[in-house]
Amino acid sequence: MSDWIAIGALALVAILIPVSMMVVSWLLRPSVPEQGKRATYESGEIPVGSSRTIKFNIQYYMVALLFVVFDVETVFIIPWTVIYEDAVIELGLVEAILPMAVFIGILLLGLGWAWRNGAVKWVRNAQVDSGRVSES
């Protein structure tokens, strides 16, 4: 039962510290409402229109999603590479490689699908598309 008490105490501390920091921050901060603080931030540009009418390019979200997918891929591949030799000795070559090959194959299919649908294609210069390359 003492293990559960330790886990509960740790969970309580993990919740209380951030909540108490937010409460203290809320109590101590100065409150100076200004129009500039309430305006939509657009990387230093002057906002035009309301934030509800701003249209964002979906490609930014697609690139972010692809980054997350392939970032998570490394989280699974790195531990596999660490235990690879032991897995080959214990299970055999095919049983050690096959699950990771299937995993990487599924990821490659997803990358191919995203590439085919233009998710990784950046906006290109019209001169490059027409065959003329301008010299700077």
N, C-alpha and C positions, 0 to 999 in steps of 0.2 A: 504494500500500500504506500510505502514511502516514495517509491518511484513515481507514482501518480501525483503525489503531493509536489514533488520537485518539478514535474512537467507542468502542473497547474500554476505553480509559482512563476515558472519561466514564461508561460503564456500571459499571465497577469502583468508581469514586468514588461513584456514585449508590447502589450497594449497600453499600459499606463504611461510609459515614457513618451511615446509620440503624442498621445492625447494631451498629456500635461504640457509638453512643449508647445503644442498648438494653442492651448488655452492661455498660457503665459504670453505668447506672442500676440494673441488677440487682445489681451488686456493692456499690454505695454506699447503697442504700436500707435503712432500718431494717426489720427483720422482727418485727412485733408482731402475732401472730395473735389476733384477738378474734372473738367471736360476731357483733358488729355488722357487721364487715367481710364476713362470709360470708352475711349475710342478704340476701334479695331486696329491692331498692330499688323502692319504689312511690310515688315523688314525695312523700316525707315521711310517708306513711301507714304504720301498723303492718301488717306483712305478715300475712296470714291463710292458713294452709295452706302447702303446698309449691309451689314454682315450677312443678312439673309439672301441678298441678291448677288453676292460674290460667287462666281463659278470657279472652282478649282479644277485643274487638269487631273484627271483620274490616273494618269501615268505616274504621278508622284506616289500615290497609294499603292499602285502595282509594284513599283520598284521597292517600296518599303516592305511590302508583303513578301516579295521574293527574297529580300535580304533576311527577313526573319526566318523564312523557311530554310535557307541555306546556312544561316547561323545556327539554327537548331540542329541541322545535319552534322555540323562539326562537333556538337555536344555528344552526339551518338557515335561518331566515327573515332574520336580520339580515345575514349576508353576501350573501344574494340581493338585499336592498334596496340594498346598497352598489353592486353591479354592475348594477343594473336598467337604468339609462340606456344604459350601454355595450352591454348584451345586446340591448336593443331596436334600437340602431343596427346592431349586427353581425348579429343573427339575425332580427329582425323582431318585431312585437308579439306575435303568437300563439305563436311558438316561445319567447319569453322568459317569457310568463305561464303557458302551459299546464302545464309541470311543477310550478310552485308551486301552481297552482290544484288540480291533482290531489292534491298533498301535503296541502294544507289541507282538501280535500274528504274525504280518508281520515281525517284527524284529527277533522273534524266528525262523520263517521259513528261513530267511536269514542266521541266525547263523547255523541252521541245514544244510543248503546247503553248507556253507563255511566249516563246520566241515566234511561233507561227502566228499567234494572235497580235503580235506587235507590242507586247508588254515591255520588252527590253530594247525596243527601237527608239532611239532619241530623235528629236526633231532635227531634220537635216537642212542644210543651206540649199536654197533653190538652184544656185549656180553649180553646186556639186552634183545635184540630181540631174541637171541638164548636160553634164559632161564638161562644163567649163569650170576651171578652178582659178579663182582670182589670186593674184600675187599681192602680198602685203609689202 
